[in-house]
Amino acid sequence: LESRASRLKENMEKLTEERDQRTAAENREKEQNKRLQRQLRDTKEEMGELARKEAEASRKKHELEMDLESLEAANQSLQADLKLAFKRIGDLQAAIEDEMESDENEDLIT
């Protein structure tokens, strides 16, 4: 009976040790699970923030492209106006030169 009681006591100690190890392992797994859940939640929040930033960047890009088109059209219009102004200046200079030549011719005639 004593040897049997001793064996049962040893078995009980082994089982208690195994239980403690399993409990410790289970606690570690729970902690790991909590960390992973927290990481997952943080990653989802980060993804949402990145998606929001991407949408904002896309909207700004579209606005800037529209502004660029508008500025290019204004630039073309201003270049056409400048070309016309240079043509008018040239015409005016030619007219002044013609007037000056005709004045010189009149002075020579008189």
ChimeraX attribute file (.defattr): number of C-alpha atoms within 10 A of each C-alpha:
attribute: neighborCount
match mode: 1-to-1
recipient: residues
	/A:1	6
	/A:2	7
	/A:3	8
	/A:4	9
	/A:5	10
	/A:6	11
	/A:7	12
	/A:8	12
	/A:9	12
	/A:10	12
	/A:11	12
	/A:12	12
	/A:13	12
	/A:14	12
	/A:15	12
	/A:16	12
	/A:17	12
	/A:18	12
	/A:19	12
	/A:20	12
	/A:21	12
	/A:22	12
	/A:23	12
	/A:24	12
	/A:25	12
	/A:26	12
	/A:27	12
	/A:28	12
	/A:29	12
	/A:30	12
	/A:31	12
	/A:32	12
	/A:33	12
	/A:34	12
	/A:35	12
	/A:36	12
	/A:37	12
	/A:38	12
	/A:39	12
	/A:40	12
	/A:41	12
	/A:42	12
	/A:43	12
	/A:44	12
	/A:45	12
	/A:46	12
	/A:47	12
	/A:48	12
	/A:49	12
	/A:50	12
	/A:51	12
	/A:52	12
	/A:53	12
	/A:54	12
	/A:55	12
	/A:56	12
	/A:57	12
	/A:58	12
	/A:59	12
	/A:60	12
	/A:61	12
	/A:62	12
	/A:63	12
	/A:64	12
	/A:65	12
	/A:66	12
	/A:67	12
	/A:68	12
	/A:69	12
	/A:70	11
	/A:71	12
	/A:72	12
	/A:73	12
	/A:74	12
	/A:75	12
	/A:76	11
	/A:77	12
	/A:78	12
	/A:79	12
	/A:80	12
	/A:81	12
	/A:82	12
	/A:83	12
	/A:84	12
	/A:85	12
	/A:86	12
	/A:87	12
	/A:88	12
	/A:89	12
	/A:90	12
	/A:91	12
	/A:92	12
	/A:93	12
	/A:94	12
	/A:95	12
	/A:96	12
	/A:97	12
	/A:98	12
	/A:99	12
	/A:100	12
	/A:101	12
	/A:102	12
	/A:103	12
	/A:104	12
	/A:105	11
	/A:106	10
	/A:107	9
	/A:108	8
	/A:109	7
	/A:110	6
